[in-house]
Amino acid sequence: MTSTNAPSHKAVSFAAPFRHTAFTVIWTATLVSNVGGWMYSAASGWLMTGLDPDPLIVAFVQAASTLPICLFAIPAGALADIFDKRKFLIVVESLTTAVSAVYAAMVGLGLATPGNLLLFTFLIGAAGALTIPAWQAVVPRLVSKDDLPAAIAANSVGVNISRALGPALGGVTISAFGIVAPFWIDAISTLGIVGALLWWRERKSPSTLLPVERFGQAIWTGLRYARYNPHLRGTLIRAAGFFLFASAYWALLPLVARESSGPIG
């Protein structure tokens, strides 16, 4: 016998969050920017194989892009809690655009070296790491509570679409227009996010009389939560186990492609 007090689970369509204009605009801008980012990732690995084909140096490109997540993800979460998320994202994404454009110009002028490629890859990766927690916290403000699960799923789909398209488009672009093209596309693609964030006006939330959380205390609270939440702890352990070995594969793919096909750009 079914209880009349049992909670009902309303099915939510995948398209539901796209009824919200703000979510649609920001999701689209983020997808385009992520595609540009993966094009940059493919191009930077390929560029390094031409600058210095030593496997260790080529692998450093992957290290330079992922190390910022290890270093800055936790502090970034604290910053997202302390500062206005929209303004924080606008500032960091604008800096990302500027840094990406500077390095695109350097590549175009033939000034790229293994050292400055690793430096700019690290800087761009650091900017990306700083924005991850803020982006995750913004999603509930773009859609209604009922549409939130579908919005989170749509974001995951967008990440995987960009991960699939970006490297392929990067290779095609290098073949057609040369190595500098993906670097400029990456810089320009970030402008869409800045424009979307400037356009978006967040709904007013009730004010609070609580003081702003301190930076160090916010980090400590996050670490304690991760330590004592068994589900989150298990997820982190599994993710670390996967990425530890998968990163070695990703890091050397440009060198494998270079040795298999020869120079194309």
Stockholm file with secondary structure:
# STOCKHOLM 1.0

chainA/1-265         MTSTNAPSHKAVSFAAPFRHTAFTVIWTATLVSNVGGWMYSAASGWLMTGLDPDPLIVAFVQAASTLPICLFAIPAGALADIFDKRKFLIVVESLTTAVSAVYAAMVGLGLATPGNLLLFTFLIGAAGALTIPAWQAVVPRLVSKDDLPAAIAANSVGVNISRALGPALGGVTISAFGIVAPFWIDAISTLGIVGALLWWRERKSPSTLLPVERFGQAIWTGLRYARYNPHLRGTLIRAAGFFLFASAYWALLPLVARESSGPIG
#=GR chainA/1-265 SS CCCTTSCCCCCCCTTGGGGSHHHHHHHHHHHHHHHHHHHHHHHHHHHHHHHCCCHHHHHHHHHHHHHHHHHHHHHHHHHHHHSCHHHHHHHHHHHHHHHHHHHHHHHHTTCCCHHHHHHHHHHHHHHHHHHHHHHHHHGGGTSCTTTHHHHHHHHHHHHHHHHHHHHHHHHHHHHHHCTTHHHHHHHHHHHHHHHHHHHCCCCCCCCCCSCCCCHHHHHHHHHHHHHHCHHHHHHHHHHHHHHHHHHHHHHHHHHHHHHHHCCCC
#=GC SS_cons         CCCTTSCCCCCCCTTGGGGSHHHHHHHHHHHHHHHHHHHHHHHHHHHHHHHCCCHHHHHHHHHHHHHHHHHHHHHHHHHHHHSCHHHHHHHHHHHHHHHHHHHHHHHHTTCCCHHHHHHHHHHHHHHHHHHHHHHHHHGGGTSCTTTHHHHHHHHHHHHHHHHHHHHHHHHHHHHHHCTTHHHHHHHHHHHHHHHHHHHCCCCCCCCCCSCCCCHHHHHHHHHHHHHHCHHHHHHHHHHHHHHHHHHHHHHHHHHHHHHHHCCCC
//
